[in-house]
Structures are given as C-alpha cells and as structure tokens.
Amino acid sequence: MPVTASEFFAAKSPEVRRSTLWWSADTLGAALFAASLAAWLGAGIGPHSPQHKLWILSVLGVSGTVRAIVQACASRHGQRAANAVKQRLRRRLFEALLPTGFRRGRLPGEDLRAAVDDVETAEGYVARFAPIKAAAVLSPLICAGLACLASWVAAAIMLATLIPFAIGMVLAGNAARVEADRQLLALSRMTGLFVDRARALPTIVSFGAEERATRQIASAAREVADRTLLVLKIAFVSSAILEFFAALSVALIAVYCGFSLLGLLPFQAPEHLNLGRAFFVLAMAPEFYLGMRRMAAAYHEKQQGEAAASALQPEVERAEALLEAMDETSALAGPLKIEALVIRYDDGSCIGPATASWPATGLHVITGPTGSGKSSLLHALVGMAPVASGRILVSGSEIAPGNLNSQIGWSGQRPFLLPGSLQDNLLLGAQMAPIPAWQALVARLGLETMLNARGANLAIDPAGSGLSGGERRRIGLARAILSNRPILLLDEPTADLDADTAHDVAVVLMEVSRTRLVIAATHDPLLLSKAQSEVTYS
Amino acid sequence: MKQDILDIAGISQRPTRLTASLVGMIAAITGVALVAISGWFLTGAAIAGAGGIVAVQAFNYLLPSAGIRGLAIARTLSRYFERILGHRAALIGLADLRPLLFARLAGADISEITSRSSGTIAAHLGSDVEALEDLSIRRIAMTAATAGALAGLGAALLAGVAPALMLVLGLALTLLMTRLLAPRLLSRHYRDHGDAVQSLKGLYSEYANSSVELALYGQAERVSRILEVQGLRIDHSRLAIVRGEGLLQGLQLALASLTIAIMLASTLAPLELQALSALAGAGAFEALGSLNHSLLQRARVTAALTRLSAIASLPARAGEAGGRPIPVCATGPSITLGQGNEATTVVAGGRIRVTGASGSGKTRLVMHLVGLRRDAPQSILVGGAKVNELGIDILRNIFAFSAQEAPLIAGTLADNLRLARTGVTEETMWSALEVACLAKTVRAMPEGLETWLGPDGARLSGGQRKRLSLARALVAEKSWLVLDEPSEGLDLATEQQMTSKLDAWLRETGTGLVLVNHRSGLDWLAKDVFKL
C-alpha cells in the first residue's frame, strides 16, 4: 500500500514538532523588533524619560539576537530529526537491498542511487520542508493575532489577502507538478549518461568517437537546462504571486494606517490608531507572509522528497518480502532433487524446465552453452532467481527456494571481500571452529604465494586491490569449502585460471566431494570428465 | 584560470546576464524604497494628524501613497525578471560547459582518463557544474545585493551622517566576520561530508556486487553496520554545517538589530526620517543576506571550481595537433614485442598470441600496445617506433581493440557498433555480427539492431557482450585486430564456429591479429607465440 512521503519517512517526530515550534516562535522575535521600533517612534511624539528610551533601544538592539537563537534552534532540531530518519532508513535499506539486489535484477547503479542519494534527499524533506510547512500555517496566525492587538482592521487586511493568494498558488502548483516530473526524468537520464560515457571513455577514445559522445552529452545537457527553466518559470510565477500579495498587504496597511492617522479615511474610522500601533502593524505586515515564503523556498525539497519516497517504497517492500520468504525455517541437507524447475525473469525470458536428482555426496556439474541458464539454476536453488514453477525437494520433502541456505557453501563469479584480514575473509562462513588444516587447503588451491607474500593477518579492503581475478575467485572457493557446509554450489570454479592451477582446483574439489555434495556450473572439460552427473541446458 | 571556465561558458549569455543584473538592482532598490517610504509616510501622517487640520492639509499624501503602490508592483515584476533571466543565463551558459569539459577530458592524455573513476567524472559533469550554476546565479544576486545596500545607505544619509556611518560600519562588520568565519566554521565539514558520501558510495557498490554471498553467509547485517558508520559521518558533518550556518546567519541578524538601535541613538533627525532610516537599514541588511549566503557557499564552490579548472586546463594529447603519420607500408605497420633474443616481430597481416600464467600481465601488455596504458615493462615497437612515442591518436588508427571486460555504452546495439567509426552501414554491421556469431541472436530480438541494451550492455549475457565487442572491433576496419580473451564465457561449439569465421575474415581482409587467450580452442588462430 503506497503511503505519503511524510508517512514513509516517519516525518512527524517530536523533533520535527520542536523545529516547527521554533520556526513559529520566530514570528515573536520579529514582533519584538517591530514593537520596539514602534515604541521608539511613538515615544518620539510625546514626552518620555531618557531611561525609558534607553530601555526601548536595548530591546530593539537584542531583538536580532533573539531571532538568531530561535532560527538556529529551528534548523538544528530539523537537522536532528532528519539525521534520525536517515539513520533508520539507511539501516532498513542496506539490510533489505544488499542481500536481494541480485534477486531483484536491478542494475547496481539503481540500488546505489536509492541507498545513498535518495536517502540524502530525505534530509531536505524532513529537516526543512516538514517543520516549515507546519510553521507556515501557525506563524501567519500568530502574526495576525499580534497585529490584532494593535489594529484589528490591519489584521483583517492581512487575512483577506490570503484568499486570492491561495487560489493563485493552487493554479501554479498544479502546473508545476507536471513539469517537475518531466524535469526529474530528464535529469536522471542525463546523470545516467554521464556515468555511462565516463565509464566507456577509454573505449570511446580508442575508437576515436569523442565527437560523437560529446554531441550526445551536449544535447542531453541542453534538454535538462530547457526543462529546468520551464519548471523554474512556474516556480517563479508562484513566488511572484506570493511577493505581490506580500507587497500588496504592506501597501494596503500603510495606506489605511496613514489615512487613518491623518483622519482622512473616506469612511467612519473603525478604531483609534496612534503612531506606535500603526507602525507596529506596518512592520509586521511582511512577516505575515514570511512563513509561506519559507515554504515556497523549500518546495523543491518537498518534490524531491516525494519522488524519492515513491521510488524507495515499492523497492524496499519488495526486497523485504523476498527476505522474509527466504528466511523461513531452514531444512537439513540431504539428497537434493529438482522437478521441472522453470525460472522466469521479469523481462519474460524463461529458463528450464530442469529436472535433476543429486545424492548427498559427489561432484556434479551443470553445463550448456553460454547464456543457457547454468548460473540461473544455481541462483534458483538459493532463492536468488524467480522460480515460476516446479519443485525443489530435500530428502524427499518440498522446500521453498532459499530455505536451505544455511546448509550451502557458495562461490560466485565475483567473491566479495569484507574489510578485515585475509584470514577473516577466508573463514567467513565457518561458524564453528575452522578445520585445523585450513592453511593446507589454501596452499593446495595455489594461494600460498599470495598468502605468504601478504600474510594471513594483512588487512584487505573490499575493492580487493592487488588481488587478481583468479585469486579472488579462489578465495571464494576456499571460503565455501572452509564453511564446512554440506552442500557446495560453485559458479565456474576454474574460470580465469591457467591450466595448472585449474587442475589443482579440480583435484581439491574431487576430494571434498567424497563427503559433501558439490554442484558446479562449468564448461571446463576437466571438471566435466570427473563429474558423476551432468545437467545439460540447451 | 578559474575565471576562464565561467567566461567560456557564459560568453553567449552575457547580454542576458547584464539585463538580469540590471533588473536585479531595480528589484533590490525598490524593495528598500518600499519599506522606507512606507515608514516615512506613516510617521509623517501621524505627526501631521497630531498637528491639527492645517498640518493635515499641508501633508502631501497622494504622492507617497501612489508611490507605495507603484513600488510594490515594480518590485514584484523586477524580482520575477531577475530570477528568470539570471537562471536562463546560468543554465544555458553552463549547459555548454558540460560537453566542453567532456571534450577536454576525452582529448587529454590517456592516463588522465584512466586515472579518474567514472563516478568522479560524472560528479564533475553533474554536481560540480551545478555548483557553478549556483555561483553564476549568485553573481547576479550579488550586484542586486550591493545596489540594495547602497540604496539603504542613501536613505540613511537623509537622517544624518552619523546613522549612515553606523550603517556602513554595521554592514562592513557583518561582511568581514562572515568572510573570516565562514571558511573556519564550514570548509572542513563540507569536505568531510563530500568524502563520507564518496566512501559510502564506493563501499556500497563493492558490496552490492556480492549480493548473493552476503545473503548466503548471513553477512548483510555486518555489512550494513560497516556502511552505517559512513552514514553517521555524513550526518555528523551535516549537523556541523547546519550549526555553522546558523551561527553565521545569526551573527548577521544580531548585528542588524544592534546597528539599527545605534543608528537611532545617534540621530536627532525628524521622526519621519528616523523611521525611514531604520527601515532602510533593515532593508540593507536583508539585501546583504544573499551576499552572505554566497560567502557561506564559497567553500563548496571553490572546491568545485578547482576540480573543474583542473580538467579545463588539461593539455591536449601530444600528436593531436601535429597528426604526423608514422612510417608504414601499404598494409600497415609491423609489431615488435620484447627485447634482444626474445624479441618477436610480426609484419602487417601477421598473427601472434600472447600467453602466460594468470596474473602475468597479458592484459597490461595489449592495453599498452593499443595506447590505453603505459605500464607494461616489455619493450613494444609499432612500425619500428616506440609505442609510447606514438600516442593513442596514431595507435587508434592502427588497432581495433576488444577489451577483456568488453565495455559497452548505454544505447542500442547499433549505437555500440557505430562507435567504431563514422558512416557504418547496416550491411557492415550485419556482416560483422555474422563473423562474431551474434547475428542469429540479434535477428531473434524483436527490435534487431535497434534493441536497447541498457547501461553497460546490461541486457546481454557475458558471452554475448564479448561477441558484440568483437563485432565492434571488426566494424572499425583497422590494420590490426587486438583481442583479449574473446571466447571467455562462450561454450565450445560457439567458440569453434567463431574461431573459423574469424580466421576466414582475417585472411579475406588481410588484417593482423594480436590475441590473448586462456582457452586452447583459439590456439590454432596464431602460430607465433609471445610468452610472458
């Protein structure tokens, strides 16, 4: 169920309310300035003691400091509220998106944008827009209320200009939404183009296609500029409406008060004004619209926040549903069987049906031409590919994809590395005590030289700098074996390796398969020749 | 130099910018005048009202009340046009900056390109240029602010020299303190913020690539905590920025009311002029606000400008200007790999395989050969000249390269093939796809050559990407084809078919081949071997 951006970000926290109250209190600071200036001028007409005047000037002098403190508190509470929202949101997104990114079939860049950029966008919405929006209702009321103490007619003029203003804003707001959506689309397309052409720049240069790529960048940049201008035009029209009414209310109040003071009103004076009162309402007139002007300035943040929320919500909910489905009770390992398993991706492409039966131990392969779905089958077994029909059975009873995951040691095409030592990374899956001979296994996989050169305790970074593709792959393989899990699923365990190393790896796999079930997706003739069974895709 | 970038970009928009500044000045002056005259009118009216009927009749109320209404309208209109014109000048002007920077970078030495990550380049073209847009708009706001401050000052002079002097002092003090304090309070936090965002993005994309393992080994929570630490860094620096900005803006508010109180204390002018000068002073401070705002952003803008001018001032690649040809025979230059006894020379149209164990530097060698790197330790000669002296502009006319990771661009299949050279016909594309054994697959796609591939060929499998990258190298029609692991990810049958078609194509066109391969199925393509 889609919820509003405010609900999605949980933007109604006590911190936000505090920020709203501070923003509204800013009107009181403004009133302090207006009242003391009015009192000074009022005092100028009649006789007043110098002490009295000094008092007035002191209040006038510190009124700015009061406002400064109030505004700083408002911004700080807003930022604190936003920080809390962002921290909650990040945890939720990271935990849901990272383990399901592959299963959802999203491009890495899309998830990155959601988990980092969209979260930052929430900041403007929560820290500024949400409190300022509530304050935009409160502060004009406070302002009119204070003005009413001096002149109820002036307060009435302020409130009356609100009606045509509201109509103008609604009209402009509707037009703005349509254009803003188009602009956001063009913007994200342009950003995508930058990343893409920057990544491919060496290729572009090596084919001498710079001019062509530059032309594409130029036209995308122009389009964004044009679209942005359209959006801004509407935004500026609405702020012109706002300013016009703000100026109008100043002018109306000035003229009314002036004529009232002169005694030249063309109608019976509804109240008695003096200079102090008149000046106070005049100085308060611009403040009446200040809250709304602030809201108009934060309108862009509202739009961006809403766009981010509507992009994030369905994706994170989808990810959480997938996690929940995988997370159910884990089955125990045993003979594994698939019956007529069909995988269907979102784009309609279909793999299978595949049927196979694997005993509890032995080396087994999945083979077939490129793009035929070997990796997909492995992924389906761990709940990382969408299974459309068919069954997975363990020891004769059906399980949902992913329910066997705690029994499976996995080595994919690009094993990941955690910040920490090499040893940490190798023993990542070994929850119990590692097999004592783990170093011997690592040596047999041909990683000895690397391990000796770098040391098992050497810290590595997730980018795995300095490790070759083949070394990384073998770290993944060692990790899967060392996890001691009874089933090993391996994707191309011998790719990227030279013939000698590939042979060593195959021997290790043969040995491991005496006590465990090893299923490898591969085209490697060596592994094919040693396998006890073969599932072939065509 | 920094000035240059903005000038290059803004030159076409100079008239718009000037007009925007002019209207901006009008807006600021009318804004100050509106409040000042209102205050003066009101006070004058009150004094006249208190003075009795004669004084009232002597008071000219028509002119000021009409003036107030006129000023209200003039201010609204001029503000609108200031904004529209200012943004047009900035947006259109800087839209031209993006392709210009891209072209500079693409025309620079190849090491400048490969040393920058795609994320960094995208950030330069995106958010850094945006920071300049901000600057360009603010420049107009600054002229307006100055005009507003001067108008306020002029109005204060009516109340006497002393209050005007006080106003000058107050404004100057505000500017000075903001200027001094802003870098101290903000620069470090802006930098921290930028760094934290960058490292969060870097870490996230690393881990996102290993989504399946994260799930299987139950590491998602642990990784999430690692990433959250970076998130906290972002949030801390944001809070520090908000604090610093609050302090600086507060300083301005505090000084404004203090200055006005002192102005009033220092004048004996008639009451209506006191009212006028107090309100004009407030107006002047408000106008100064936007000036101060740009001082607050200075750290961010300066950092962006420095990064962009580093790109804008990159020298063009050597050889680009001269474009001198190297000595070649009619069919193309020869290649010599290695030194002394181990040196292997292949003449134009010949074939050679580069072999060696995993991690021995095969990829590095061929990338050096085609001009994309410069760090291979082996000696490489092309047409008898050292490859480093030739540079990519010459080498790219000799070699067509299909890299190991087969990079593709976001666009259609045809877009990717057209990258190879200008004027590629559909017929050429199909025959290249035929050789690469991809024609059948493409024909099966509903949109054929116009199939959208998504970023980096996301819709293709590993083997399909390889073959498309090969087809692109074939379309380029250069005298040498350089292939890095062209059959990785292909099944044996497709590999065989592709190899024999490639062999025929090479013979037919007389093109030479430099090949890197692990898999033995390709070995027969080239008898000569250079072993690392």
Contacts between the chains, C-beta under 8 A, distances in Angstrom:
chain1	res1	chain2	res2	distance
A	33	B	257	6.0
A	37	B	260	7.7
A	37	B	275	8.0
A	37	B	278	5.9
A	40	B	264	6.1
A	40	B	274	7.8
A	41	B	43	5.9
A	41	B	271	6.0
A	41	B	274	6.9
A	41	B	275	5.5
A	44	B	271	4.4
A	44	B	274	7.0
A	45	B	46	7.0
A	45	B	47	7.0
A	45	B	50	6.3
A	45	B	271	7.0
A	57	B	261	4.7
A	57	B	264	6.3
A	57	B	265	5.6
A	58	B	261	7.4
A	60	B	257	6.1
A	60	B	260	6.5
A	60	B	261	4.4
A	60	B	264	7.3
A	61	B	257	5.9
A	61	B	258	4.8
A	61	B	260	7.9
A	61	B	261	3.6
A	61	B	262	7.5
A	62	B	254	8.0
A	62	B	257	7.1
A	62	B	258	7.7
A	63	B	257	4.8
A	64	B	253	4.4
A	64	B	254	4.5
A	64	B	255	7.1
A	64	B	256	5.2
A	64	B	257	2.9
A	64	B	258	6.4
A	65	B	250	7.6
A	65	B	253	7.4
A	65	B	254	4.2
A	65	B	257	7.2
A	65	B	258	7.9
A	67	B	250	7.9
A	67	B	253	5.0
A	67	B	257	7.7
A	68	B	246	7.9
A	68	B	249	7.1
A	68	B	250	2.9
A	68	B	251	7.1
A	68	B	252	8.0
A	68	B	253	4.3
A	68	B	254	5.0
A	69	B	250	6.7
A	71	B	246	6.8
A	71	B	249	6.8
A	71	B	250	6.7
A	71	B	253	7.3
A	72	B	243	7.6
A	72	B	246	3.4
A	72	B	247	6.9
A	72	B	249	7.7
A	72	B	250	5.3
A	75	B	242	5.2
A	75	B	245	7.4
A	75	B	246	5.1
A	76	B	239	7.4
A	76	B	242	6.1
A	76	B	243	6.5
A	76	B	246	6.5
A	78	B	242	7.9
A	79	B	238	6.2
A	79	B	239	5.2
A	79	B	242	4.3
A	80	B	239	7.0
A	82	B	238	7.8
A	83	B	235	4.2
A	83	B	238	7.0
A	83	B	239	6.3
A	86	B	231	6.9
A	86	B	234	7.9
A	86	B	235	6.1
A	87	B	228	7.1
A	87	B	231	6.4
A	87	B	232	7.1
A	87	B	235	6.6
A	90	B	227	7.3
A	90	B	228	6.0
A	90	B	231	4.7
A	91	B	224	6.1
A	91	B	228	6.1
A	94	B	204	7.9
A	94	B	220	7.5
A	94	B	223	7.2
A	94	B	224	3.9
A	94	B	227	5.3
A	94	B	228	7.0
A	95	B	220	5.4
A	95	B	221	6.2
A	95	B	224	4.9
A	97	B	208	7.8
A	98	B	207	5.8
A	98	B	208	6.4
A	98	B	211	6.0
A	98	B	214	5.4
A	98	B	220	5.2
A	98	B	223	6.1
A	98	B	224	6.9
A	99	B	211	5.9
A	99	B	214	4.8
A	99	B	215	3.6
A	99	B	220	4.3
A	100	B	211	6.8
A	100	B	215	7.1
A	101	B	208	5.1
A	101	B	211	3.9
A	102	B	211	4.1
A	102	B	212	5.1
A	103	B	211	7.4
A	107	B	454	6.9
A	107	B	455	5.9
A	107	B	458	5.6
A	108	B	205	5.7
A	108	B	208	4.9
A	108	B	209	6.4
A	109	B	205	7.9
A	109	B	455	6.5
A	111	B	204	7.9
A	111	B	208	5.5
A	112	B	201	6.2
A	112	B	204	5.5
A	112	B	205	5.3
A	112	B	208	6.5
A	115	B	204	5.8
A	116	B	197	6.9
A	116	B	200	5.6
A	116	B	201	5.4
A	116	B	204	6.1
A	119	B	231	7.8
A	120	B	197	7.3
A	120	B	234	7.5
A	123	B	238	6.9
A	127	B	242	7.8
A	190	B	126	7.8
A	191	B	122	6.7
A	191	B	126	5.6
A	192	B	410	6.6
A	192	B	455	6.4
A	193	B	410	6.9
A	194	B	121	7.1
A	194	B	122	4.0
A	194	B	125	4.7
A	194	B	126	5.7
A	195	B	118	5.6
A	195	B	119	6.9
A	195	B	122	4.3
A	195	B	455	7.4
A	196	B	118	7.9
A	196	B	409	5.9
A	196	B	410	4.1
A	196	B	455	5.2
A	196	B	456	6.9
A	197	B	102	7.2
A	197	B	409	6.7
A	198	B	116	7.7
A	198	B	118	4.0
A	198	B	119	7.9
A	198	B	120	8.0
A	198	B	121	3.6
A	198	B	122	5.2
A	198	B	125	7.5
A	199	B	118	3.7
A	199	B	407	6.8
A	199	B	456	6.8
A	200	B	407	5.2
A	200	B	408	7.3
A	200	B	409	4.7
A	200	B	456	7.8
A	201	B	105	7.3
A	201	B	106	6.3
A	201	B	113	5.2
A	201	B	118	7.6
A	201	B	121	7.2
A	202	B	110	7.1
A	202	B	113	5.9
A	202	B	114	5.9
A	202	B	372	5.3
A	202	B	407	7.6
A	203	B	403	7.1
A	203	B	407	4.9
A	203	B	409	7.6
A	203	B	419	7.3
A	204	B	106	6.6
A	204	B	409	7.5
A	204	B	419	6.7
A	205	B	106	5.9
A	205	B	110	6.7
A	205	B	113	6.5
A	205	B	372	8.0
A	205	B	392	6.2
A	205	B	396	7.3
A	206	B	370	6.1
A	206	B	371	6.9
A	206	B	372	5.9
A	206	B	392	6.7
A	206	B	396	5.3
A	206	B	399	7.8
A	206	B	401	5.5
A	207	B	396	6.7
A	207	B	400	7.6
A	207	B	419	5.3
A	207	B	420	5.2
A	207	B	421	6.9
A	207	B	472	7.6
A	207	B	476	6.1
A	208	B	393	7.9
A	208	B	396	5.2
A	208	B	397	7.6
A	208	B	421	7.4
A	209	B	419	4.7
A	209	B	420	7.6
A	209	B	421	7.9
A	210	B	103	6.5
A	210	B	106	4.0
A	210	B	107	6.5
A	211	B	103	7.9
A	212	B	418	7.6
A	212	B	419	7.1
A	212	B	422	7.6
A	213	B	102	7.1
A	213	B	106	6.9
A	213	B	409	8.0
A	214	B	99	4.9
A	214	B	102	5.4
A	214	B	103	4.6
A	214	B	106	6.8
A	215	B	99	7.5
A	217	B	98	5.8
A	217	B	99	4.7
A	217	B	102	4.9
A	217	B	125	7.4
A	218	B	95	7.7
A	218	B	96	7.3
A	218	B	98	7.3
A	218	B	99	3.7
A	221	B	95	4.3
A	221	B	96	7.6
A	221	B	98	4.2
A	221	B	99	6.3
A	222	B	92	8.0
A	222	B	95	5.1
A	224	B	95	7.2
A	225	B	91	4.2
A	225	B	92	5.5
A	225	B	94	7.6
A	225	B	95	3.9
A	228	B	87	7.8
A	228	B	91	5.7
A	229	B	87	6.5
A	229	B	88	6.0
A	229	B	91	5.8
A	229	B	92	7.8
A	232	B	83	7.5
A	232	B	84	7.3
A	232	B	87	5.2
A	233	B	84	6.3
A	236	B	80	5.7
A	236	B	83	4.8
A	236	B	84	5.7
A	237	B	80	7.4
A	239	B	79	8.0
A	239	B	83	7.8
A	240	B	76	5.6
A	240	B	77	7.8
A	240	B	79	6.8
A	240	B	80	4.3
A	243	B	75	7.3
A	243	B	76	5.0
A	243	B	79	6.0
A	244	B	72	7.4
A	244	B	73	7.6
A	244	B	76	4.4
A	247	B	34	6.6
A	247	B	71	7.8
A	247	B	72	3.5
A	247	B	73	7.6
A	247	B	75	5.9
A	247	B	76	5.9
A	248	B	72	6.0
A	250	B	34	6.7
A	250	B	35	7.4
A	250	B	38	6.2
A	250	B	68	7.7
A	250	B	72	6.9
A	251	B	34	7.8
A	251	B	38	7.6
A	251	B	68	4.7
A	251	B	69	5.2
A	251	B	71	8.0
A	251	B	72	4.6
A	254	B	38	4.1
A	254	B	41	6.2
A	254	B	42	6.0
A	254	B	65	7.6
A	254	B	68	5.5
A	255	B	65	5.0
A	255	B	68	6.6
A	255	B	69	7.7
A	257	B	42	5.6
A	257	B	45	7.5
A	258	B	41	5.3
A	258	B	42	5.4
A	258	B	45	4.1
A	258	B	61	6.4
A	258	B	64	7.7
A	258	B	65	6.6
A	259	B	45	7.4
A	259	B	61	7.1
A	259	B	65	7.9
A	261	B	42	7.0
A	261	B	45	4.3
A	261	B	46	4.4
A	261	B	48	7.7
A	261	B	49	4.3
A	262	B	45	4.9
A	262	B	48	6.0
A	262	B	49	4.9
A	262	B	56	5.1
A	262	B	59	6.5
A	262	B	61	6.3
A	263	B	49	5.8
A	263	B	56	6.5
A	264	B	56	6.9
A	264	B	61	7.0
A	274	B	46	7.1
A	275	B	42	7.3
A	275	B	43	6.4
A	275	B	46	3.6
A	275	B	47	7.8
A	278	B	42	5.5
A	278	B	46	6.5
A	279	B	39	7.2
A	279	B	42	5.9
A	279	B	43	7.1
A	279	B	275	7.0
A	282	B	38	5.9
A	282	B	39	6.9
A	282	B	42	5.7
A	283	B	279	7.7
A	286	B	35	7.5
A	326	B	215	7.1
A	347	B	459	7.4
A	368	B	491	7.0
A	369	B	490	7.9
A	369	B	491	3.6
A	369	B	493	6.5
A	369	B	494	6.2
A	370	B	461	6.1
A	370	B	462	7.0
A	370	B	463	3.3
A	370	B	464	7.4
A	370	B	489	5.5
A	370	B	490	5.0
A	370	B	491	5.2
A	370	B	494	6.4
A	371	B	461	3.7
A	371	B	462	7.9
A	371	B	463	5.8
A	371	B	464	6.2
A	372	B	491	7.8
A	379	B	212	6.8
A	382	B	212	6.8
A	382	B	215	7.4
A	382	B	216	6.0
A	383	B	215	7.9
A	384	B	211	7.8
A	384	B	212	5.2
A	384	B	215	7.1
A	405	B	215	7.0
A	405	B	216	5.4
A	406	B	218	7.6
A	408	B	216	6.1
A	410	B	212	6.6
A	410	B	213	5.9
A	410	B	216	4.6
A	410	B	217	7.5
A	412	B	210	7.2
A	412	B	212	5.5
A	412	B	213	6.0
A	414	B	209	5.7
A	414	B	210	6.6
A	415	B	210	6.9
A	415	B	213	6.5
A	416	B	206	7.3
A	416	B	207	6.3
A	416	B	209	6.8
A	416	B	210	2.8
A	416	B	213	5.3
A	416	B	214	6.7
A	418	B	219	6.9
A	418	B	222	7.2
A	418	B	223	7.1
A	418	B	226	7.7
A	419	B	226	6.6
A	428	B	217	5.6
A	428	B	219	7.0
A	429	B	216	8.0
A	429	B	217	4.9
A	462	B	203	6.2
A	462	B	206	4.2
A	462	B	207	6.6
A	463	B	202	7.6
A	463	B	206	5.9
A	468	B	358	6.2
A	468	B	359	4.1
A	469	B	358	7.8
A	470	B	358	4.1
A	470	B	359	6.5
A	471	B	359	7.2
A	476	B	213	7.5
A	479	B	217	8.0
A	483	B	217	7.3
A	495	B	488	7.1
A	496	B	358	6.4
A	496	B	488	8.0
A	496	B	518	7.5
A	497	B	358	5.7
A	497	B	518	7.8
A	498	B	357	4.6
A	498	B	358	4.9
A	498	B	518	6.7
A	500	B	357	7.7
A	501	B	357	7.8
A	501	B	358	6.5
A	523	B	491	5.7
A	523	B	492	6.5
A	525	B	492	7.9
